[in-house]
């Protein structure tokens, strides 16, 4: 894992869920080290993982999560906010009451 000042200043918390789409679908920035744009969800919350560098990193920006999210517009564009629960292997659909319980 990359040990820079941002990473060492924050406690790393293991992710319990991730969105079913990859980070680039939400326009979350790619790897700051090698500039690879198609990174994956890291095992740590609020981080991404670069398969090219094999490093966890904090994205430079959160894409659509940095501002108000027009959910219906996103749906028309094929962007969904369904989640994959890592412990159960279950997909929780956006709008399901269970989805609200897992919100950070």
C-alpha positions, -999 to 999 in steps of 0.1 A, spaced: 0 0 0 12 35 -7 23 53 24 19 90 18 9 117 43 -28 114 34 -29 76 39 -9 77 72 -29 106 86 -62 87 84 -73 54 100 -79 27 73 -114 13 77 -123 -19 59 -151 -16 34 -183 -35 41 -199 -28 7 -192 -13 -27 -212 0 -55 -218 -26 -82 -204 -3 -109 -166 5 -109 -154 39 -97 -148 52 -133 -186 48 -140 -191 75 -113 -163 96 -128 -141 91 -98 -105 100 -106 -80 73 -116 -46 64 -103 -24 95 -94 7 74 -98 5 58 -133 -27 77 -145 -45 44 -152 -82 55 -154 -101 22 -148 -93 15 -111 -113 -7 -88 -128 -3 -54 -102 -7 -27 -107 -30 3 -106 2 24 -134 28 26 -130 60 6 -101 45 -14 -96 30 -49 -71 4 -60 -50 5 -91 -45 -29 -107 -15 -16 -127 5 -2 -97 -11 -26 -71 -16 4 -48 -45 17 -28 -50 55 -31 -74 83 -22 -89 96 -55 -82 132 -63 -119 138 -67 -151 119 -61 -167 124 -95 -205 127 -93 -203 122 -55 -187 156 -51 -219 174 -59 -257 170 -59 -266 138 -76 -296 139 -100 -306 103 -94 -332 100 -122 -308 115 -147 -282 90 -136 -307 62 -140 -314 73 -176 -276 72 -183 -273 37 -169 -256 48 -137 -271 29 -107 -264 31 -70 -271 -5 -61 -246 -20 -36 -228 -53 -32 -225 -64 4 -191 -80 8 -200 -102 38 -232 -117 23 -225 -115 -14 -259 -99 -18 -269 -70 -40 -290 -43 -23 -310 -22 -47 -310 16 -44 -343 26 -28 -346 -7 -8 -350 1 30 -319 -22 36 -298 3 14 -304 31 39 -292 9 68 -258 5 52 -252 41 45 -220 54 62 
